[in-house]
Structure formats: C-alpha cells, structure tokens
Amino acid sequence: MTVRSRTTALLAAGFLLTACGAQEPPAAPASAEPPLATSQKTVTDPIVMTYAGGLYVLDGQTLELVKDIPLAGYNRVNPAGDERHILVSTSTGFRVLDAASATLKEDEFKGGKPGHVVRHAGTTVLFSDGTGEVTMFDPDDLATGMPKGETYKAAAPHHGVAIELEKGELVVTLGTEEKRTGIAVLGKDRKEITRNEDCPGVHGEATAQGEAVVIGCENGVLLYKDGKISKIDSANEYGRIGNQSGSDLSPIVLGDYKKDPDAELERPTRISLIDTETGKLNLVDLGTSYTFRSLARGPQGEALVLGTDGAVHVIDPASAKVIRTIKVLDEWKEPLEWQQPRPNIFARDKVVYVSDPAGKRVHAIDFTSGKVTKTTPLPQPPNELTGTAD
C-alpha cells in the first residue's frame, strides 16, 4: 500500500468535530528534567524535535522521551514519508533517522543547503538549494538502506521545491540564487510540458484533493491542475503566500498571508484559503499573529493555525470561519531570527502536538475533545517539531 493510500484510509476514518472545548495544560515543575526511557521497544508513532545540539525522539502515544541524540549544528526535520523514518537536514545533506528505533543512521542524501522535503503519491522528493538537485525515491526503500531513486538537476541552484505527481509529472520551481520566478512541469520523460513565470519569490507547495498543486508567490499562488497552470492573485498588490498546508480531504489549501514587503519581520494576523476548484482566494483574520511553523490540517481537512495568543484556531475551510479555539500555551512573541525556537504544531490523525520552547515541554491534544491529554517536560527548549507519516 502506498503512503498516500495509507494516509487517505486513516483520514477517511476520521470523526466529526465536537463542541468547542479548551483546557489549560498542567504546569510542569520548574526544575523537572525527565529521565530518558531505557526500554528497547519500538517507538510508537514517533515524534521528533530539534534543539540546540541534538534531537529528541518521543513516543507519540505516551509522549515519553525515548532518546536524546546529540547532533551539532542547526538542524531541521521532516517526515520521510513512511511510518518509521525522519529526514534530518544538516549542513551536508538529508540524513536518515530511524525514529521507530531512535537511531540516527549514517545514511545521507548528500547535498549543499538541503531544503524542502515533499511527500506525495508514494514518492518523497528532496530539493538541495545549494546544487539545484532534485532527488525522488520510494520512502519504503529506506528500510533496507539508501534508495537508488531518480535525480533531476534544476537549471540553476536556488531555494526551491519540487513534487512528483501520481502519473510521473514533476512540478519544479524556476529561479536562481538572486531571483525566483515560477514553475515548470516536466513529463515522465523529464521533458518540459508547460511553465509559468508569473510568480515572483516563488516559495512552498501544497497538494489538495484531486491532486491540485498550489505554489506560493509574492502576489498570489500558481495552481497546477488537470495539465494546466493558472494564477490566483492576492487581494493586495503585494500579498505573499510562502507557506502552505494541504489535505487530500479538501480542495482548499491553507496558506499564510503577508502584505508588507518592507517589514523587518511582519507578524501577520490573516491566513489565506485557496480554493482549487473555484480559483478563489479568501482571507480570514484570526485576531492574533502566527508564524511559518503554525500551519497544519485536521483529520477531516480542517485548517489549524497555532496563534501567538497560545491557542490552536480551528477553521472550516469551506465557510472560511473559525469554528473553535483550543487554548494550549501562554501568549508568546515570534523571535526576529527565523532559526530561533518558537512554538510548532504537528497534527497526525486525531492528535495535535504543540511544542513550548519557553516552558521546555511538549503537549499532546486530543482533537475530538480539545483537551491537553499529555505534557512532557524537556531538558532543553525544543525548536522544530515533526513526526512520522501516518
């Protein structure tokens, strides 16, 4: 069974939203530092977090801190696309972490400035910004070592992203280190089918129901659907959508929305909802700011946004309305440097995980009840948060 089919099957078994509920998480003792688990059992539904100097691997069901893995440098984490592996972006490439056994392997996809990791239709695609190299492989092959996969080289290195579709087309960004302009779509033979360069500052991607691909621009998004690229404009002349989150259960993509090109750090309060069926873009004002690590999707395709007010805002994409809020954290402020720790959100099936760098802990929320069910203190403030795929 492919990753996509496993995900779809689990999501389809989801549940309807219940009445609004919110609960403050229990406070962790100020000096608490949890002992690491010593059991050799397989880690269930692994959760992985970075911190300054290493990685934490937690059991997703018990929220038990299973292992602290030292790893120098500034590192980033993404699901590899299967049920046990995480890809760790280091200074030299994408390194493979077997999260189910809490083992950081020597296996690595080499590449300067490792960037986006995209999972879709059973294929994982890596983009190395420093080389422009795109690597495609079946994530199930990670169980037996380094996958052979396929590679493609972009015309020039840039901060880019790529996604391989179910029938083999490759959507890849266009640009250089100085300027990013749009996307090209390549056939299975990697010959160009179509392109669109009306997308200044192209950044990020998401896939919606029906395999509609949305790519962010500084003045809207590009939509690739049914073999054609179309442009959906922002409400403002400058309306940057650089981070997106999609769901196979919804035709609507959740995106951020920034309108001030001159801001040192814009703290947006509006999010964008891009309807891939109608080509319409709606804006929703949350009344609170959020960051690029604040976007996720719920089990029925709900749009989730972690606000600086400390709450998870649950939005019905179809009505473009906030239908409930779940209080998790105290109020917080986004740091000026994007590499600095800030709360993260990661949603998987019926559980939403939220990290709390200020409190040095992580929370697990039952999405049905809207209650914090588990909280684990951590030795160091967590930075990035992710988990294995469904």
C-alpha positions as CSV (number, residue, x, y, z in Angstrom):
1,M,0.0,0.0,0.0
2,T,1.4,3.5,-0.9
3,V,1.9,6.2,1.7
4,R,-0.9,8.2,0.1
5,S,-3.3,5.3,0.3
6,R,-2.4,4.6,3.9
7,T,-2.9,8.3,4.7
8,T,-6.2,8.5,2.9
9,A,-7.5,5.4,4.6
10,L,-6.7,6.7,8.0
11,L,-8.1,10.1,7.4
12,A,-11.3,8.7,5.9
13,A,-11.9,7.0,9.2
14,G,-11.8,10.4,10.9
15,F,-14.5,11.9,13.0
16,L,-16.9,14.9,13.1
17,L,-16.0,18.0,15.2
18,T,-17.5,18.1,18.6
19,A,-18.5,21.2,20.6
20,C,-15.9,23.8,21.5
21,G,-13.6,23.0,24.4
22,A,-10.4,24.3,25.8
23,Q,-8.3,23.4,28.8
24,E,-5.1,24.9,30.2
25,P,-2.3,22.4,30.3
26,P,-0.9,21.3,33.6
27,A,2.1,23.2,34.7
28,A,5.4,21.3,34.7
29,P,7.6,21.6,37.7
30,A,10.2,24.3,37.1
31,S,13.2,22.1,37.7
32,A,11.8,18.9,36.2
33,E,14.0,17.1,33.7
34,P,12.5,13.7,32.7
35,P,14.6,10.6,32.8
36,L,15.2,9.0,29.4
37,A,13.4,5.8,28.7
38,T,15.6,2.8,28.8
39,S,13.3,0.3,27.1
40,Q,14.5,-1.1,23.7
41,K,10.9,-1.5,22.4
42,T,9.9,0.1,19.1
43,V,8.9,3.7,19.4
44,T,5.2,4.0,18.6
45,D,4.1,6.8,16.3
46,P,7.4,8.7,16.8
47,I,7.6,12.4,17.4
48,V,11.0,14.1,16.8
49,M,12.1,17.6,17.9
50,T,15.3,19.5,17.3
51,Y,17.1,21.5,20.0
52,A,20.4,23.4,20.1
53,G,22.8,20.4,19.9
54,G,20.6,17.5,19.1
55,L,17.4,15.7,18.6
56,Y,14.7,14.4,20.9
57,V,12.8,11.2,20.0
58,L,9.4,10.7,21.8
59,D,6.8,8.0,21.7
60,G,3.8,9.6,20.1
61,Q,1.3,7.7,22.2
62,T,2.8,8.0,25.7
63,L,4.8,11.2,24.9
64,E,7.7,9.5,26.7
65,L,11.1,10.9,25.9
66,V,12.8,7.8,24.5
67,K,16.2,9.2,23.4
68,D,18.3,12.3,23.3
69,I,20.6,12.1,20.2
70,P,23.5,14.6,20.1
71,L,23.9,16.4,16.7
72,A,25.8,19.6,16.4
73,G,24.7,22.5,14.2
74,Y,21.4,23.9,13.2
75,N,19.3,21.0,12.0
76,R,15.8,20.7,10.6
77,V,13.4,17.7,10.5
78,N,10.7,16.4,8.1
79,P,8.7,13.2,7.8
80,A,10.4,10.9,5.3
81,G,7.1,9.6,4.0
82,D,6.9,6.1,5.7
83,E,5.9,5.0,9.2
84,R,9.3,5.0,10.8
85,H,11.8,7.4,9.3
86,I,12.6,11.2,9.6
87,L,14.9,13.1,7.3
88,V,17.2,15.5,9.2
89,S,18.6,18.4,7.2
90,T,22.2,19.0,8.3
91,S,24.9,21.2,6.8
92,T,25.9,18.4,4.4
93,G,22.6,16.9,3.3
94,F,19.5,14.9,4.3
95,R,20.4,12.4,7.0
96,V,18.2,9.4,7.7
97,L,16.8,9.0,11.3
98,D,15.1,5.7,12.1
99,A,12.7,7.2,14.6
100,A,11.0,3.9,15.3
101,S,14.3,2.6,16.8
102,A,15.6,6.1,17.8
103,T,18.7,5.5,15.7
104,L,20.4,8.2,13.6
105,K,21.9,6.4,10.6
106,E,25.0,7.2,8.7
107,D,22.8,7.1,5.5
108,E,22.6,10.5,3.9
109,F,21.4,12.1,0.7
110,K,24.3,14.4,0.1
111,G,23.7,18.0,-1.0
112,G,24.6,21.6,-0.1
113,K,21.9,23.6,1.7
114,P,19.2,20.9,2.0
115,G,15.8,22.4,1.6
116,H,12.2,21.3,1.1
117,V,11.1,17.7,1.6
118,V,7.8,16.8,-0.2
119,R,5.8,13.6,0.2
120,H,3.1,12.7,-2.3
121,A,1.6,9.7,-4.0
122,G,4.1,7.3,-2.5
123,T,7.2,9.3,-3.6
124,T,9.4,11.6,-1.5
125,V,11.2,14.4,-3.2
126,L,14.2,16.3,-1.9
127,F,15.4,19.7,-3.1
128,S,19.0,20.8,-2.4
129,D,19.2,24.6,-2.6
130,G,22.9,24.7,-3.0
131,T,23.1,22.4,-6.0
132,G,19.6,22.6,-7.5
133,E,19.5,18.8,-7.4
134,V,16.1,17.1,-7.0
135,T,16.1,13.5,-5.6
136,M,13.0,11.3,-5.9
137,F,12.6,7.9,-4.1
138,D,10.1,5.4,-2.6
139,P,10.3,6.0,1.2
140,D,9.6,2.4,1.9
141,D,13.0,1.6,0.5
142,L,14.7,3.4,3.4
143,A,14.1,0.2,5.5
144,T,16.8,-1.6,3.5
145,G,19.4,1.2,3.1
146,M,19.8,4.1,0.8
147,P,17.2,4.1,-2.1
148,K,18.5,4.4,-5.6
149,G,15.7,6.7,-6.7
150,E,16.0,9.2,-9.5
151,T,17.6,12.6,-9.7
152,Y,17.0,15.8,-11.8
153,K,19.1,18.9,-11.9
154,A,17.4,22.3,-12.0
155,A,18.8,24.9,-14.4
156,A,20.4,26.8,-11.5
157,P,20.7,26.4,-7.8
158,H,18.0,28.3,-5.8
159,H,15.8,28.0,-2.8
160,G,13.3,25.7,-4.5
161,V,10.9,22.9,-4.2
162,A,9.6,20.0,-6.3
163,I,6.8,17.5,-6.2
164,E,6.2,14.3,-8.3
165,L,2.6,13.6,-9.2
166,E,0.9,10.2,-9.4
167,K,1.4,9.8,-13.1
168,G,5.0,10.8,-13.0
169,E,4.9,14.5,-13.8
170,L,7.5,16.6,-11.9
171,V,6.5,20.1,-10.8
172,V,9.7,22.1,-10.1
173,T,10.4,25.8,-9.2
174,L,12.3,28.1,-11.6
175,G,14.9,30.6,-10.3
176,T,18.5,31.4,-9.4
177,E,20.2,32.4,-6.2
178,E,19.2,36.0,-6.9
179,K,15.7,35.7,-8.3
180,R,12.9,33.1,-8.2
181,T,10.2,33.4,-10.9
182,G,7.8,30.5,-11.3
183,I,7.4,26.8,-12.0
184,A,7.8,24.3,-14.8
185,V,6.0,21.0,-15.3
186,L,8.0,18.1,-16.7
187,G,6.7,14.9,-18.1
188,K,7.7,11.4,-17.1
189,D,10.5,11.6,-19.6
190,R,11.5,14.9,-17.9
191,K,10.8,17.0,-21.0
192,E,9.0,20.3,-20.3
193,I,5.2,20.3,-20.7
194,T,4.4,23.8,-19.6
195,R,5.7,26.6,-17.4
196,N,4.6,29.9,-15.8
197,E,6.9,32.6,-14.6
198,D,4.3,35.0,-13.2
199,C,5.3,34.1,-9.6
200,P,7.9,36.4,-8.1
201,G,9.6,35.0,-5.0
202,V,8.1,31.5,-5.6
203,H,8.1,29.5,-2.3
204,G,6.5,26.5,-0.8
205,E,3.9,24.0,-2.1
206,A,0.8,22.0,-1.1
207,T,-1.4,19.5,-2.7
208,A,-5.1,19.5,-2.3
209,Q,-7.9,17.0,-3.1
210,G,-7.8,15.8,-6.7
211,E,-4.0,16.3,-6.9
212,A,-4.3,20.1,-7.4
213,V,-0.9,21.6,-6.7
214,V,-0.5,25.1,-5.2
215,I,2.8,27.0,-5.3
216,G,3.2,30.3,-3.3
217,C,4.2,33.7,-4.8
218,E,4.6,37.2,-3.5
219,N,1.4,38.2,-5.4
220,G,-0.8,35.1,-5.0
221,V,-0.3,31.5,-6.0
222,L,0.1,29.3,-9.0
223,L,-2.3,26.4,-9.4
224,Y,-1.4,23.3,-11.4
225,K,-4.4,21.2,-12.1
226,D,-5.6,18.9,-15.0
227,G,-2.5,19.7,-17.0
228,K,-2.8,23.5,-16.8
229,I,-1.1,26.2,-14.8
230,S,-3.3,29.2,-13.7
231,K,-2.6,32.2,-11.5
232,I,-4.7,33.2,-8.5
233,D,-4.0,36.7,-7.5
234,S,-3.6,38.1,-3.9
235,A,-6.1,40.6,-2.6
236,N,-3.2,43.1,-2.4
237,E,-0.6,44.1,-4.9
238,Y,1.9,42.5,-2.6
239,G,0.3,39.6,-0.8
240,R,2.9,37.0,-0.1
241,I,1.8,33.4,0.4
242,G,5.0,31.5,1.1
243,N,3.9,28.6,3.4
244,Q,1.0,26.3,2.6
245,S,-0.7,23.1,4.1
246,G,-2.9,20.8,2.1
247,S,-5.2,17.8,2.7
248,D,-6.4,15.0,0.4
249,L,-9.8,15.5,2.0
250,S,-10.2,19.1,1.0
251,P,-10.0,21.1,-2.3
252,I,-8.9,24.1,-0.2
253,V,-5.3,24.9,0.7
254,L,-4.3,26.7,3.9
255,G,-1.7,29.4,3.4
256,D,-0.1,32.3,5.3
257,Y,-0.5,35.9,4.1
258,K,1.8,38.8,4.4
259,K,1.2,42.3,2.9
260,D,4.2,44.4,3.9
261,P,7.3,44.0,1.7
262,D,9.3,46.4,3.7
263,A,8.8,44.9,7.2
264,E,11.8,43.7,9.1
265,L,9.5,40.9,10.4
266,E,5.9,41.0,9.6
267,R,3.6,39.4,12.1
268,P,0.5,38.5,10.0
269,T,-2.9,38.1,11.5
270,R,-4.7,36.9,8.4
271,I,-4.4,33.5,6.7
272,S,-5.3,32.6,3.1
273,L,-7.6,29.8,1.9
274,I,-7.1,28.9,-1.7
275,D,-10.0,27.0,-3.3
276,T,-8.5,24.9,-6.1
277,E,-12.0,24.2,-7.5
278,T,-13.2,27.7,-7.9
279,G,-9.9,29.5,-8.2
280,K,-10.9,31.9,-5.4
281,L,-8.8,33.1,-2.5
282,N,-10.3,34.0,0.8
283,L,-8.7,35.8,3.8
284,V,-9.5,35.1,7.4
285,D,-8.4,37.4,10.2
286,L,-7.6,35.4,13.3
287,G,-7.2,38.4,15.6
288,T,-3.7,37.1,16.5
289,S,-0.4,36.6,14.8
290,Y,1.2,33.3,13.9
291,T,4.4,32.1,12.2
292,F,5.5,29.8,9.4
293,R,5.6,26.9,11.8
294,S,1.9,27.4,12.8
295,L,0.0,25.7,10.0
296,A,-1.4,22.2,10.0
297,R,-4.5,20.2,8.9
298,G,-7.0,18.3,11.0
299,P,-8.4,14.7,10.5
300,Q,-11.3,16.0,8.3
301,G,-9.2,18.5,6.5
302,E,-9.8,21.3,9.0
303,A,-7.3,24.2,8.8
304,L,-5.3,24.5,12.0
305,V,-3.3,27.6,13.0
306,L,-1.3,28.0,16.2
307,G,-1.5,31.6,17.2
308,T,0.7,33.8,19.3
309,D,-2.2,34.0,21.7
310,G,-1.4,30.4,22.7
311,A,-4.4,28.8,21.0
312,V,-4.9,26.5,18.1
313,H,-7.5,28.1,15.9
314,V,-9.7,25.5,14.0
315,I,-11.1,26.8,10.7
316,D,-13.7,25.3,8.5
317,P,-12.1,25.8,5.0
318,A,-15.5,25.7,3.2
319,S,-17.1,28.5,5.3
320,A,-13.8,30.3,5.9
321,K,-14.8,30.7,9.6
322,V,-13.1,29.9,12.9
323,I,-15.2,27.2,14.4
324,R,-13.4,26.8,17.7
325,T,-10.2,27.5,19.6
326,I,-8.1,25.3,21.8
327,K,-6.0,27.0,24.4
328,V,-2.6,25.4,24.9
329,L,0.1,27.9,25.7
330,D,0.6,31.2,27.3
331,E,0.9,34.2,24.9
332,W,4.2,34.3,23.1
333,K,6.1,36.5,20.6
334,E,7.8,35.5,17.4
335,P,11.6,36.0,17.5
336,L,13.2,38.2,14.9
337,E,15.6,35.4,13.7
338,W,13.7,32.6,11.9
339,Q,16.1,30.0,13.2
340,Q,15.3,30.8,16.8
341,P,12.9,28.5,18.7
342,R,9.2,29.2,18.6
343,P,6.1,27.0,19.2
344,N,5.4,24.5,16.5
345,I,2.3,22.5,15.6
346,F,2.2,19.0,14.1
347,A,-1.1,17.1,13.5
348,R,-1.4,13.4,12.9
349,D,-4.7,11.6,12.7
350,K,-6.6,12.5,15.9
351,V,-3.7,14.0,17.9
352,V,-2.3,17.5,17.7
353,Y,1.2,18.1,19.1
354,V,2.3,21.6,20.2
355,S,5.8,22.5,21.4
356,D,6.5,25.0,24.1
357,P,10.1,26.3,24.0
358,A,9.6,28.9,26.8
359,G,8.3,26.1,29.1
360,K,10.7,23.5,27.8
361,R,7.9,21.0,27.1
362,V,5.6,19.5,24.5
363,H,1.8,18.9,24.7
364,A,-0.4,16.3,23.1
365,I,-4.0,17.4,22.4
366,D,-7.0,15.1,21.7
367,F,-8.6,16.8,18.7
368,T,-12.1,15.4,19.5
369,S,-12.3,16.8,23.0
370,G,-10.0,19.8,22.5
371,K,-8.2,18.8,25.8
372,V,-4.5,18.6,26.5
373,T,-4.1,14.9,27.4
374,K,-0.3,14.7,27.9
375,T,2.6,17.0,28.7
376,T,6.2,16.1,28.8
377,P,9.0,18.4,30.1
378,L,12.2,18.5,28.1
379,P,15.8,19.2,29.1
380,Q,16.3,21.9,26.5
381,P,13.9,24.3,24.7
382,P,12.6,22.5,21.5
383,N,12.8,24.1,18.1
384,E,11.4,22.2,15.2
385,L,8.7,19.5,15.7
386,T,7.6,16.8,13.4
387,G,6.6,13.1,13.3
388,T,6.5,10.1,11.1
389,A,3.8,9.9,8.4
390,D,0.5,8.1,9.0
